[in-house]
Each structure stands twice: as C-alpha cells, then as structure tokens.
Amino acid sequence: MNDGLPFQDGEQVLLTDQRGKRHLIFLRKSETFHSDRGWVPHDAVIGQPEGTWVRSSMGLRYLALRPTLAEYVLEMPRGAQVIYPKDLAMILFWADIYPGCRVLEAGTGSGALTLALLRAVGPEGRVITYEQRDEFARRALANIHMRLGEVANLAVRLRPVEDGLGEEEPVDRVLLDLPEPWKLTSLVAAALRPGGIFLCYVPTIVQSHQIAEALQREPHWALVETFETLYRPWNIEGQSVRPFHRMVAHTGFITVARRVVPEESGAPDARLRRLAPEDGER
Ligand SMILES: C[S@@+](CC[C@H](N)C(=O)[O-])C[C@H]1O[C@@H](n2cnc3c(N)ncnc32)[C@H](O)[C@@H]1O
C-alpha cells in the first residue's frame, strides 16, 4: 500500500467516470487507458495525489482513487460468485474476527471473503482456505496476490474441506460458504476450539433451516442465530430524498453458532438460543 503517497508506476487505481462507471487498472508508464469516451494516458495519473481528477481525450472526467477493499472485491475478476461487501462487513463482526485470529474457511471461490479475513486477522493471524476446484483456487490466489502481493499467513488447501477438517489443528473460527454446510457440523465442532465461532453463509432460507436444525440437534453448539442483511442506499440530491429505485434485494443468509462444551445431561432444548430483546420479552 502506498497510502498518502502520489500514484506510482505499477500500482492499481480505480478510475470512476462522471457517470459512475468504474474501471480498475494497473498504472504503467507510457501506457494509455481506453474507454468508449476517449483515452487517458497513465502518465496523467502517475505522480498525482490520490483523489485527482483527469480528463479523457473526449472530455469525460475521471476520479482517480486507490480502490477500497469493497470496491476491489466488486471489480476483481470472478470465478465463483463473491460474497458482497454488505455481507462481508457483517460476517467480520458477527464471527468476531480479530487480529491474531486463526480462521478456517471453505470454499475459497473468488477469494472475496479470504481477502477480508486476511486483512482482519493481520500478520499475526492465519487463514486456512479450502477449495475443491483448481480453477477457482487459481482465480482466488491471483485476486489475492493482485491486492496484497505475497502473503505469508495464508494456506490454500486444494481439496474438499470435509477431507481435511479432521487433520487441522484447532482454530478460533470456521466460516463456510458452500452448498451443504449442515453435513459438516460435527467435523467443524472437532476443528473448532471451545468458545470458537462457526458461521455459514447460504443463499436460501431452506438451507438456513437445515443448518440451524443440525446445530440445534448437536450438544456442542449454543447461541444459534440466523439473519440477513438489508442494505438500502438513499438518493439525497436537493429535494429528491428517497431510497434508490433499485437495490440488491437478496444475497444470502448468515447463521452463527458458538462451540461449547457439551453438558452431560443437557437436553437439546435446554441449550441457550440467542433471542432478540423483543422476543425475550414475549
Ligand atoms: C459461492 S463460492 C465461495 C465464494 C467466496 N466465499 C468468495 O467470497 O469469493 C463456493 C465455493 O465453494 C467451493 N466448494 C463447494 N463445496 C466445497 C467443499 N466441500 N470443499 C471445498 N470447497 C467447496 C466451490 O467450488 C466454490 O468455489
């Protein structure tokens, strides 16, 4: 990261045109960026401070900024569908990812969640990510290296997570973004230290139902909670103060549970569930 420095040859920049269209490019001395509305020489950006405006040969204005992680995730090449920033933000806090945390994740997909995890755990932490498809693992690694360069605290396991979970040292967090997480709850419990957090992300409520039921059946889980995140941006321009006409109405459901020590005589319904305050009052 070159935070605070002028743009350098070889680094990434996000050019956003006055219509809001975004272009993620690598700056290269003497090269030219071409769009449907003219061209911009990279040299017009290199050496300028972040937040500079440049004009294309046809007069279109572009704002040059280093991409945030959220912008990068939306613009980077995809193999599998990525988790959107609105959900990444919730996942990091609800799974309580902290600097130094040891996290196991599957599947890697395009690497969006992996990138968010790597930043949150920091150099003292560790991310182990499982991906069963070679082409997705390659795509994810390319995306990760493009953003972070070489990373020392990432291990990519190219195999189904169910084949490797039993061999892992205990971790602090397990995060799954794959189709049938309810089949893996016992294996996850064995890989997760007591007090650890399990989080999974699935696109349908039928899958959420299955995962919640599996977690509620097993004695080493408590505080099982399922939710979704609705993000509704607003247009605020003069008298036009209203929600955007279009929004991403649905992405996925998040289920979180704590790994606990099973109670010897614990009947499943005696285990704690997390209740919203108003539910608790009923
Ligand atoms: C929706 S994508 C994950 C996207 C990723 N979370 C991201 O933000 O970029 C699901 C990935 O899980 C992988 N996958 C599915 N089942 C798996 C398994 N049992 N073990 C490892 N990877 C698996 C798929 O190949 C796919 O790449």
The ligand as an ORCA input file, in Angstrom:
! r2SCAN-3c Opt
* xyz 0 1
  C     -20.002    -19.338     -3.558
  S     -18.371    -19.861     -3.742
  C     -17.479    -19.080     -2.434
  C     -17.248    -17.619     -2.703
  C     -16.291    -16.995     -1.717
  N     -16.805    -17.032     -0.368
  C     -15.993    -15.548     -2.097
  O     -16.411    -14.641     -1.358
  O     -15.360    -15.307     -3.133
  C     -18.438    -21.529     -3.182
  C     -17.125    -22.253     -3.425
  O     -17.102    -23.415     -2.621
  C     -16.462    -24.438     -3.333
  N     -16.873    -25.673     -2.667
  C     -18.102    -26.253     -2.695
  N     -18.123    -27.353     -1.917
  C     -16.883    -27.462     -1.366
  C     -16.278    -28.374     -0.467
  N     -16.966    -29.411      0.031
  N     -14.976    -28.190     -0.107
  C     -14.265    -27.140     -0.610
  N     -14.796    -26.239     -1.482
  C     -16.075    -26.385     -1.843
  C     -16.929    -24.241     -4.761
  O     -16.055    -24.851     -5.691
  C     -16.950    -22.717     -4.859
  O     -15.732    -22.239     -5.353
*
